[in-house]
Amino acid sequence: MMHTTVGWHIELEFQEDDQRTRAAAMVRLPDGTEVRTQGHASRHRVDPNQPRVGEEIAAARALNELAMRLLTKAHGEIDEASGRTSHPINV
C-alpha cells in the first residue's frame, strides 16, 4: 500500500476596529479550486478591548463555515461519481 502526504494551506486575514473583527478564510485545493468564507465577531461596548479574542472568534466562525462548504463540496462529488444521493457526512 502506498501512502501519500498532501498539505493544504489555509489563509486567514483579519480586519478590525474597536468594536468588530472580520476574518476571511481561504483554502486552495489541489485541483485549483478556492473555497473562501468569512466570520465576524463583535465586542460589547462594556467589554474590555481584546483584539486576540475577537480574532479567535471570527476565525473559528470562518473556519466552521469553511468546513461546512468542504463537506457540501465532497457530497456533490460523491453524488456525481456514484449517480445517487450520498449519506450525510458527520462533522
KEKE-3310 file (N, C-alpha, C; in steps of 0.2 Angstrom, whole numbers, plus 5000, padded with zeros to 4 digits):
npx = (5004:5003:5008:5003:5007:4999:4997:4987:4985:4979:4973:4971:4964:4963:4952:4950:4941:4937:4926:4922:4927:4933:4935:4943:4944:4953:4955:4965:4963:4970:4966:4965:4954:4946:4941:4932:4928:4919:4920:4913:4915:4909:4912:4905:4901:4904:4913:4931:4944:4950:4959:4964:4955:4943:4948:4950:4937:4931:4939:4936:4923:4924:4932:4923:4913:4920:4923:4910:4907:4916:4912:4900:4904:4911:4901:4893:4903:4904:4891:4890:4899:4894:4881:4870:4861:4872:4875:4873:4888:4896:4902)
npy = (4994:5011:5026:5043:5060:5075:5092:5106:5123:5135:5151:5165:5181:5197:5210:5224:5235:5245:5239:5228:5213:5205:5190:5183:5168:5156:5142:5134:5121:5105:5103:5116:5123:5136:5139:5151:5159:5169:5176:5184:5194:5203:5216:5219:5235:5237:5228:5223:5229:5217:5212:5199:5190:5193:5190:5176:5172:5176:5170:5156:5155:5158:5147:5136:5138:5136:5123:5117:5121:5113:5100:5100:5102:5090:5080:5083:5079:5065:5061:5065:5056:5043:5043:5044:5050:5054:5047:5057:5066:5066:5078)
npz = (5000:4996:5003:5003:5006:5008:5008:5014:5014:5024:5023:5033:5036:5044:5048:5058:5070:5084:5088:5081:5072:5058:5049:5036:5027:5017:5007:4995:4985:4979:4966:4961:4964:4974:4990:4999:5014:5027:5043:5058:5072:5087:5099:5114:5120:5134:5137:5139:5128:5118:5106:5101:5106:5099:5086:5087:5089:5077:5067:5071:5067:5053:5049:5053:5044:5033:5034:5033:5020:5013:5016:5009:4996:4995:4996:4984:4975:4978:4975:4962:4956:4960:4956:4964:4979:4992:5009:5024:5029:5044:5055)
capx = (5000:5007:5005:5004:5006:4996:4996:4983:4987:4973:4975:4967:4966:4958:4950:4947:4941:4937:4920:4921:4933:4931:4940:4942:4947:4953:4960:4966:4963:4975:4963:4965:4948:4947:4935:4933:4922:4920:4917:4913:4914:4908:4913:4900:4904:4907:4919:4937:4946:4954:4959:4965:4949:4939:4951:4949:4930:4930:4942:4933:4917:4926:4934:4917:4909:4924:4922:4904:4907:4920:4908:4895:4908:4913:4894:4892:4907:4902:4884:4891:4903:4890:4874:4865:4862:4876:4873:4876:4895:4896:4907)
capy = (5000:5017:5032:5050:5065:5080:5098:5111:5129:5139:5158:5169:5188:5200:5217:5226:5241:5245:5235:5222:5209:5201:5186:5180:5162:5154:5136:5132:5114:5103:5104:5123:5126:5140:5140:5157:5161:5175:5175:5190:5195:5210:5217:5223:5241:5237:5223:5226:5228:5211:5210:5192:5186:5194:5186:5169:5170:5177:5164:5150:5156:5157:5140:5132:5139:5133:5115:5115:5121:5107:5094:5101:5100:5082:5077:5084:5075:5058:5060:5065:5050:5037:5044:5044:5054:5051:5048:5063:5065:5069:5083)
capz = (5000:4995:5007:5000:5011:5005:5013:5012:5017:5025:5024:5037:5036:5048:5048:5064:5073:5091:5090:5076:5069:5052:5047:5029:5027:5010:5006:4988:4984:4974:4959:4959:4967:4980:4994:5003:5019:5032:5050:5061:5080:5089:5106:5118:5122:5141:5137:5138:5121:5117:5099:5100:5107:5093:5080:5088:5087:5070:5064:5072:5063:5046:5048:5054:5038:5028:5035:5030:5012:5010:5016:5004:4990:4995:4995:4977:4971:4979:4972:4954:4954:4961:4952:4969:4984:4997:5016:5027:5032:5051:5057)
cpx = (5004:5004:5007:5003:5004:4995:4992:4985:4981:4975:4969:4969:4961:4958:4947:4946:4939:4931:4919:4928:4930:4936:4938:4947:4947:4958:4960:4967:4968:4972:4962:4958:4949:4941:4936:4926:4924:4917:4918:4913:4913:4909:4908:4904:4907:4912:4925:4939:4951:4955:4960:4959:4944:4942:4950:4942:4929:4933:4939:4926:4918:4928:4928:4914:4913:4923:4915:4904:4911:4916:4903:4898:4909:4906:4893:4896:4906:4896:4885:4894:4899:4883:4869:4866:4866:4873:4877:4883:4895:4902:4910)
cpy = (5006:5023:5038:5055:5071:5086:5103:5117:5133:5146:5161:5176:5191:5207:5219:5233:5240:5240:5229:5219:5205:5197:5183:5174:5159:5148:5135:5124:5112:5103:5111:5127:5130:5140:5146:5158:5167:5173:5182:5189:5202:5210:5221:5229:5241:5232:5226:5224:5223:5209:5203:5188:5187:5190:5179:5167:5171:5172:5158:5150:5155:5150:5135:5132:5136:5125:5113:5116:5115:5101:5094:5099:5093:5078:5077:5080:5068:5057:5060:5058:5044:5037:5043:5049:5051:5052:5054:5061:5069:5073:5080)
cpz = (5000:4999:5003:5006:5006:5010:5010:5016:5018:5026:5028:5037:5040:5047:5054:5065:5080:5093:5086:5073:5063:5050:5040:5029:5019:5010:4998:4988:4979:4967:4957:4962:4973:4984:4999:5008:5023:5038:5053:5069:5081:5096:5108:5120:5129:5142:5136:5130:5121:5110:5097:5101:5101:5087:5081:5087:5080:5066:5065:5068:5056:5045:5049:5047:5032:5028:5032:5023:5009:5011:5011:4997:4989:4993:4987:4973:4972:4975:4964:4952:4955:4957:4957:4974:4990:5004:5019:5030:5039:5052:5064)
residu = (MET:MET:HIS:THR:THR:VAL:GLY:TRP:HIS:ILE:GLU:LEU:GLU:PHE:GLN:GLU:ASP:ASP:GLN:ARG:THR:ARG:ALA:ALA:ALA:MET:VAL:ARG:LEU:PRO:ASP:GLY:THR:GLU:VAL:ARG:THR:GLN:GLY:HIS:ALA:SER:ARG:HIS:ARG:VAL:ASP:PRO:ASN:GLN:PRO:ARG:VAL:GLY:GLU:GLU:ILE:ALA:ALA:ALA:ARG:ALA:LEU:ASN:GLU:LEU:ALA:MET:ARG:LEU:LEU:THR:LYS:ALA:HIS:GLY:GLU:ILE:ASP:GLU:ALA:SER:GLY:ARG:THR:SER:HIS:PRO:ILE:ASN:VAL)
# end
